[in-house]
């Protein structure tokens, strides 16, 4: 038997001397780095996130304290890099502090929606029949409303506040994420490794954990990263409409709302928060695009 | 030789449903199949695509529930088991699947793919890995492959992993469903030999399903020929290959291309007419009659039973049973 084995695998000896196999993650990171635009976007994104986190150390100003004498300074003024707002508060400082809430309200709803929606989608996709019908048709009802309208409706009925924005955004993102998960699970269920697992006597929980979740994860992950940008815009939009934070708390969408009063006096300052919303969601989309290429390239 | 597996009259009809759940007839995928598998023997099952070979395998594994019939493993009817008894018995029969690109989980390492059936049966991670290494070694994969992922491996190597995974639960019976069909000819030979070696090493009984007559002839002790969900002929390999009695088996054997250049056989008569009929409404009487060159009126009226025509050699054909000369002399 042993000699036979050797002859069967001619490359056995050479394979044994190979260096340790690089992990899948390392391979993918290298593939990601080959995409210049994605790398730049990732660096920008990281810079924005870090700057927002480090806001108190980066900025000497108080985001709440205005100075009447220094209202609406233009972008590039000495001491105020991005100028000041209508109350004379340093705009960069408020952008950095505001980014904390804005980024949070872009990311948190998507994470919760992935957990809840992904869970529902896996259950619906794995168990066909009545369970699937019940879950998916219920979500279809939610899905049939335009996202913005649904979010405004839920936010309005819950009342203003950043946590209510997050709740409504979460509810908006659950149906599409569940749909993606359900489709992916249905595909995975057709694979022969699921049949092999079933014939080994594995229980449902174990099969879902080892064979379903990790095979749909990259698709779910890629899809949800595209949703972070959209969620950021949705949350900013709701804040802009006055459903989010209450003044004087800084938040990008709400800052845009405040500054729109002075758009004819100083249009450049007005669009600064808008530019941050734009750049952040663009960077998120470029990164998630590259992620989808990198993660889907191999089984 | 004693029988390890006795399959009696197993049938499965897949019902088709319309948009609103109303029944729209059924596809008779497997129809009254019976056979026995000798302990430590190899049963080859041949037939065209769509004849129910794979469905039969899944019925035995209970991946699909049969409509009727018995599957007796060492005198215990597998179809009556449920819950933990079924789980225990499941380990005794394992399967190697057709497509090595779909049968391994791409997100698990080779080692974990092989170890998973052990986890599923309550073995600890460390013990399962040790055991998995043993079986990877048995199928001829070096240790360095254990940490790789399936996409690093070739088709033949993947199929070895799939075999290791089937063996890791120490089954008595392995069902190989077209296990070499997706492989190159040269790799096929290696994997077939591996099956032969492992069979001896681990005292396995093998059910070898293939559409390739050469493969079945090489592997099997007994052969069963299926057509459109039913058995048309079965018996010892030598008997069936040297002395085929059923017109379908004869046609199958004649249709095998020969690699021998001296034997230039231009088939003087076409042995198989037309395509496989739809299993949605199979022909009346003998299911093969629509393509059989000997078919007579009575073939449409009576369903031929499997009748013994030689030592352990059974065939289902009205004409053969009644001693029709033309069929015998073909």
Interface residues (C-beta under 8 A of the other chain):
Chain A: X1 X4 X5 X6 X8 X9 X12 X15 X16 X18 X20 X21 X24 X191 X192 X193 X195 X196 X197 X198 X199 X200 X201 X202 X203 X206 X210 X211 X214 X215 X217 X298 X299
Chain B: X58 X61 X63 X86 X87 X88 X90 X91 X93 X94 X95 X97 X98 X99 X102 X103 X104 X105 X106 X107 X108 X112 X113 X116 X117 X119 X120 X121 X137 X138 X140 X141 X142 X143 X144 X145 X147 X148 X149 X150 X151 X152 X157 X162 X165 X166 X169 X190 X193 X194 X197 X201
